[in-house]
Amino acid sequence: MTVLVFDIETVPDVATGRRLYDLEGLDDREVANVMFHKRRQVTGESEFLPLHLHRVVAISAVLATAQQVKVWSLGETDADEAEIIRRFFDGIERFTPVLVSWNGSGFDLPVLHYRALLHGIAAPRYWETGDEDRDFRWNNYISRYHDRHTDLMDVLAAYQPRAAARLDEVAVMLGLPGKMGLSGADVWERYLAGDIGGIRDYCETDVLNTYLVYLRFELIRGHLLAAEYETRCRQLRELLESSGRPHLEAFAAAWRAQGADENDAGQG
């Protein structure tokens, strides 16, 4: 089985904002500020934009099989949004993986739907619901209760919004690094500063946390034996430590430190 764990990072879709609110002549920061202001007028407090007004600037993934694991961000750092999203759906066409996310049903996938719609990106395997492939009739990527996409936040909360938890807090609870250096709220400023590389690095550490939570989930539902779980964790740790990429090495070091802290606490 091939598993694709994914996470996206977004910024305001200022091009659409200009058209919606007749803001020609304003720069990106000014347009976004208007969009945030109008959103606060609707919500009373939150600036979080409707999902159709997000633009994807990074998609990071962990691709895992029984033999190997890989972590990377789709496309080159200068790739445009359409290319990044096309690569995501091309991966589904090629591998038909089990998708895994944290809040992917509530955020990542709807955003990707709107942006694929904008760019005209065909993804027949992703949208298949059984007309062409009978195996997809009762188990597909679109329906809520299925296995081809596991939204860990939804499943662990038993699909109850009041029970939903933050990935960062669940990761730390499990002895994982959690957020490292950035949060989603920082992405827009980093984007304006031209730091796409930093955004991609942050997204990759988020998807690593998600993958490791998923391995624990597979353990508790009996899909992995304890020895298999430890092997998968060791496999990933060795990959990160030998990657030569500072943010991945830092994640591995923080992961080891968390484990050492847990052992010390257990001996106290």
SVG drawing of the C-alpha trace seen along z (x, -y; Angstrom):
<svg xmlns="http://www.w3.org/2000/svg" viewBox="-21 -53 45 60">
<polyline fill="none" stroke="black" stroke-width="0.4" points="0.0,0.0 1.2,-3.5 0.4,-6.3 0.7,-10.0 0.6,-12.3 0.2,-15.9 -0.1,-19.4 -0.5,-22.7 0.4,-26.3 -1.6,-29.2 -1.7,-33.0 -4.5,-35.4 -5.6,-35.2 -5.0,-38.9 -5.7,-38.6 -9.3,-37.6 -9.5,-40.1 -8.7,-42.9 -11.5,-41.9 -14.0,-41.2 -13.5,-44.5 -12.3,-46.8 -8.9,-47.3 -6.8,-48.0 -3.8,-50.1 -3.2,-48.7 -0.2,-46.4 -0.5,-42.9 -0.2,-43.8 -2.8,-46.5 -5.2,-44.2 -4.8,-41.5 -5.4,-44.0 -8.7,-45.0 -9.6,-41.3 -8.8,-40.7 -10.8,-43.7 -13.9,-42.6 -13.6,-39.2 -13.5,-40.7 -16.7,-42.6 -18.4,-39.2 -17.0,-37.2 -16.6,-39.9 -13.0,-38.8 -11.3,-36.3 -9.3,-37.3 -9.3,-33.7 -10.4,-34.0 -13.0,-31.8 -11.4,-28.8 -12.0,-29.9 -9.9,-33.0 -6.7,-31.1 -3.8,-30.6 -1.5,-27.6 2.2,-28.4 3.5,-25.0 2.4,-21.4 4.6,-19.0 4.3,-15.3 5.6,-12.1 5.3,-9.2 5.5,-5.9 5.5,-2.2 6.4,0.9 10.0,0.5 10.8,-3.2 9.8,-6.7 10.4,-10.0 9.7,-13.6 9.7,-16.6 7.8,-19.6 6.2,-19.4 7.8,-21.4 10.8,-23.7 10.8,-26.8 9.9,-29.0 7.1,-26.7 3.8,-28.5 0.6,-27.4 -0.8,-25.5 2.3,-23.4 2.3,-22.5 -1.3,-21.5 -0.9,-19.6 1.9,-17.6 -0.3,-16.7 -3.1,-15.3 -0.6,-13.7 0.7,-11.7 -2.8,-10.4 -3.2,-9.5 0.0,-7.5 -0.1,-5.8 -3.7,-5.9 -2.4,-6.3 -4.2,-6.4 -4.2,-10.1 -3.6,-11.2 -4.0,-14.7 -4.7,-16.7 -7.9,-18.7 -7.6,-17.9 -11.3,-17.5 -12.0,-20.8 -9.2,-22.9 -6.6,-21.4 -8.7,-19.4 -11.5,-22.1 -8.8,-24.7 -7.2,-22.3 -10.6,-21.8 -11.2,-25.5 -7.6,-26.1 -7.8,-23.1 -11.1,-24.6 -9.4,-27.9 -6.5,-26.4 -8.5,-23.7 -6.5,-20.8 -7.9,-17.5 -7.8,-14.7 -10.1,-11.9 -8.7,-9.4 -9.2,-11.7 -12.8,-12.6 -13.7,-8.9 -16.8,-7.7 -17.5,-4.4 -18.7,-5.3 -15.4,-4.1 -13.9,-2.0 -16.3,0.1 -13.8,0.3 -14.4,-3.5 -18.2,-3.2 -18.1,-2.7 -14.5,-3.8 -13.3,-7.0 -11.5,-10.2 -14.7,-12.4 -17.1,-10.7 -16.7,-11.5 -16.7,-7.9 -14.1,-6.0 -10.6,-4.8 -8.9,-6.5 -8.5,-9.7 -7.9,-9.6 -8.3,-13.0 -6.7,-12.2 -8.2,-15.2 -11.7,-14.2 -11.3,-10.5 -9.7,-11.0 -12.4,-13.5 -15.1,-10.9 -16.2,-13.6 -17.3,-15.9 -16.1,-19.5 -16.0,-20.2 -13.5,-17.3 -11.1,-18.4 -7.5,-19.1 -4.6,-21.0 -1.9,-19.0 0.8,-20.7 -0.7,-19.8 -1.3,-16.2 2.2,-15.9 3.8,-17.2 1.5,-14.9 3.0,-12.0 6.6,-13.1 7.0,-14.6 8.6,-18.0 5.3,-19.8 5.6,-23.2 9.2,-24.3 9.9,-28.0 6.8,-29.1 3.1,-28.8 0.5,-29.2 -0.1,-32.8 3.5,-33.6 3.3,-32.3 1.9,-35.5 4.7,-37.7 7.3,-35.1 5.8,-35.0 5.9,-38.8 9.6,-38.6 10.2,-36.1 11.0,-33.2 9.3,-30.4 12.1,-28.1 11.4,-28.7 7.6,-28.1 8.4,-24.8 10.7,-23.8 7.9,-24.6 5.4,-22.7 7.6,-19.6 8.0,-19.6 4.2,-19.8 3.7,-16.8 6.3,-14.8 4.3,-15.4 1.2,-14.2 2.9,-11.1 4.2,-10.1 0.7,-10.6 -0.6,-8.4 1.9,-5.7 0.6,-5.7 -2.9,-5.6 -2.1,-2.6 -0.6,-1.0 -3.7,-1.5 -6.1,-0.1 -4.0,3.0 -2.7,2.2 0.9,2.2 2.4,4.4 4.6,2.8 7.8,4.0 6.6,2.7 5.8,-0.6 9.3,-0.9 10.8,0.1 8.9,-2.6 9.9,-5.3 13.5,-4.2 13.4,-4.2 12.2,-7.8 14.6,-9.0 17.6,-7.6 16.3,-9.3 16.1,-12.7 19.4,-12.4 21.2,-11.5 19.3,-14.0 21.9,-16.8 18.9,-19.3 19.1,-21.4 15.4,-21.6 15.0,-17.8 18.1,-17.2 16.7,-19.7 13.4,-17.8 15.2,-14.5 17.2,-16.1 14.1,-17.6 12.4,-14.2 15.3,-12.4 15.3,-15.1 11.6,-14.6 12.2,-10.9 15.1,-11.5 12.9,-13.8 10.2,-11.2 12.7,-8.6 14.1,-10.9 10.5,-11.6 9.8,-7.9 12.9,-7.3 12.1,-10.2"/>
</svg>
